[in-house]
Amino acid sequence: MTGVKYEDEHAIFMLESMFNQFPKAMVADMYMKESKKNFDVALDKLISLQKTNNSQPHHNHGARNGAGNRLRKLMEEKKKNLKVKQGTIKYTQLSEKFNFEKVVKWKTFDIGNDDHLRLLKGMDDPLTLDNFLETIEEDPSIDIVQLPCATTKVKCNFFKVNIVQSLMSKPECPLCHTYYPIPGTQPSGTMTTKVYPDKNCQGYYGDGVIEIVFNFPSGTQGPNHRNPGTSFSGTTRYAYLPHVDDGKLAVKLLEKAFQRGELFTVGRSLTNNSDNVVTFGSIHLKTAVGGGPQAHGWPDNTYFSRLQAECAAKMIFHDDQEDEMMGWLNKKDKTSNTII
């Protein structure tokens, strides 16, 4: 989608999947313009519109009819008796030993199989534009793989070494953008969550504070970092959420993002003007209990919806939403484990 940020593109995709009875352009306009990129506002508007049009037949409405309503009900039910799980979780950064084949479940072309060679005839690796057959003729040890997202129309075939590098940069197929659960660029560290009932976030007095401490010891950069093999300086960072239902749900999203390696990365700090340090990723955190958005603190009325959209851009959802989303994606684009 030209001119649209990555996180907005995925938020729109999520809404399109939930309300596929509506034209894609209308859904995108509802999110980008009418709702000003507020995911929850767009969701409510589309649910309302869906109720109005419920009696009208829609193409391929089927199993997804009322998807927004189901999600909203699931989220409301989940808010009841929510509790924050206090404690520490660990994350280990991606290493050279990571088994991409086991996670992605690709199939490898057999260069001794004439049928496989015929399928590769005239084809190039879309990442480098190197011809498959010419390359393996020069070096038969080079593997060519097909991702399970491949279809008869979109041949997701790559040299293995190229797709590994691509997935480390962005965990999705470069051709069809199917997501694969590859660890992000976060360094090894811990996330500790604790509730302070006697403290408050500005605008939420009397509710208590959820404090999150991220600790990253100094270490060596892994294969998906900017300078593999180079040492980096560790850090400790703090984040704060109001101890309310939305805050409790937000903690669960942040835990998922942390466990997938998406909250932090190793790179250059613009604040300290230094390289090879731990920096924030693209999912924003509230690092102060007050001061408003300009101080990365509270109050901020749109933070929870922005957090949801930023996580959706990384294919990170609440448990119930994830079950729904993954079910729709599997029905929408059935994958193949056979070379085609």
MOCORCOR-V207322 format. One record per residue. RES is the residue in one small letter. OMEGA is omega in degrees with one decimal (NA if undefined). Layout:
# MOCORCOR-V207322
RES_OMEGA, RES_OMEGA
This chain:
# MOCORCOR-V207322
m_-172.6, t_175.3, g_-179.1, v_179.6, k_-176.8, y_-177.7, e_177.8, d_179.8, e_-179.1, h_175.3, a_177.7, i_179.0, f_179.1, m_179.7, l_177.5, e_179.5, s_-178.9, m_-174.6, f_-174.0, n_174.5, q_179.9, f_176.5, p_-177.8, k_-179.1, a_179.8, m_179.5, v_179.0, a_179.9, d_178.7, m_-179.0, y_-171.8, m_-171.5, k_-173.7, e_-178.9, s_177.3, k_176.3, k_175.4, n_-173.7, f_-177.1, d_178.9, v_178.4, a_179.0, l_-179.9, d_179.9, k_-178.3, l_176.0, i_179.4, s_178.9, l_179.8, q_178.5, k_-179.4, t_-175.7, n_-172.9, n_-176.2, s_-178.0, q_178.7, p_179.1, h_178.1, h_175.7, n_-179.6, h_170.6, g_-171.2, a_-174.8, r_178.7, n_-179.9, g_-177.2, a_179.4, g_178.1, n_179.6, r_-179.9, l_-178.7, r_178.8, k_179.0, l_-178.8, m_179.1, e_177.7, e_-177.4, k_-178.3, k_-178.8, k_177.2, n_177.6, l_175.8, k_177.4, v_177.8, k_-178.8, q_-179.4, g_-174.3, t_172.7, i_-176.2, k_174.3, y_177.1, t_-175.2, q_179.4, l_-178.9, s_178.7, e_-176.2, k_-177.9, f_-176.1, n_-179.6, f_-177.7, e_-179.4, k_-178.0, v_-176.2, v_-179.9, k_176.3, w_174.6, k_-177.9, t_177.2, f_177.2, d_-175.5, i_174.0, g_-179.5, n_-176.9, d_179.2, d_177.9, h_179.8, l_178.9, r_178.5, l_-177.5, l_-175.9, k_178.7, g_-177.6, m_177.0, d_171.2, d_-177.2, p_-179.2, l_-176.7, t_-177.2, l_174.2, d_-179.6, n_-177.1, f_-173.4, l_178.7, e_-178.2, t_-178.4, i_174.5, e_178.2, e_-179.1, d_-177.0, p_-178.7, s_-178.4, i_-179.0, d_173.3, i_-176.3, v_174.9, q_179.7, l_-179.4, p_177.5, c_-178.1, a_175.5, t_178.6, t_180.0, k_-179.2, v_-178.1, k_-178.5, c_-179.0, n_-176.9, f_164.6, f_-174.5, k_-177.5, v_-178.8, n_-177.6, i_176.3, v_178.8, q_-179.8, s_-179.3, l_176.5, m_179.3, s_178.6, k_-172.2, p_178.5, e_176.1, c_-178.3, p_-178.0, l_-174.4, c_175.6, h_172.6, t_-177.2, y_173.4, y_-173.5, p_176.8, i_178.7, p_-179.9, g_-173.4, t_178.8, q_175.9, p_179.2, s_-179.6, g_-178.6, t_175.4, m_-178.3, t_-177.5, t_179.5, k_179.9, v_177.0, y_-176.4, p_-174.7, d_178.0, k_-176.2, n_165.8, c_-178.7, q_-178.4, g_-179.0, y_-174.9, y_179.4, g_-176.8, d_-175.6, g_-176.7, v_169.9, i_178.9, e_178.3, i_179.4, v_177.2, f_-179.3, n_179.4, f_176.6, p_176.2, s_-177.3, g_-179.1, t_-178.0, q_-179.0, g_-175.4, p_179.4, n_175.1, h_-175.1, r_-177.6, n_-178.1, p_179.9, g_-180.0, t_179.3, s_176.8, f_-179.5, s_179.8, g_-178.9, t_171.5, t_-179.3, r_-179.1, y_174.6, a_-175.1, y_176.2, l_174.5, p_-178.4, h_176.7, v_-175.8, d_179.9, d_178.0, g_179.2, k_176.6, l_-179.7, a_178.0, v_-178.7, k_176.3, l_-179.5, l_176.1, e_178.1, k_-179.5, a_178.8, f_-178.2, q_176.1, r_176.5, g_-173.6, e_-175.1, l_-177.8, f_176.7, t_175.9, v_-178.4, g_-178.0, r_176.9, s_177.8, l_-179.9, t_-177.2, n_-179.0, n_-178.3, s_-178.0, d_174.6, n_177.7, v_177.4, v_-179.2, t_177.3, f_175.7, g_-175.4, s_174.8, i_-172.1, h_178.7, l_174.3, k_-174.3, t_178.1, a_-179.9, v_-179.9, g_176.9, g_178.2, g_-177.2, p_-177.4, q_178.2, a_-177.4, h_-177.7, g_-179.8, w_0.4, p_177.8, d_-171.2, n_-176.8, t_-174.6, y_-174.5, f_178.7, s_177.1, r_178.2, l_179.5, q_179.6, a_179.6, e_176.8, c_177.9, a_177.2, a_178.1, k_-178.0, m_177.2, i_-176.6, f_168.6, h_-174.2, d_-177.1, d_177.2, q_-178.9, e_177.7, d_179.7, e_-176.2, m_-177.3, m_176.0, g_178.4, w_-178.0, l_179.9, n_178.7, k_-175.8, k_-177.2, d_179.1, k_-176.8, t_-177.8, s_174.3, n_-179.2, t_178.2, i_-175.2, i_NA
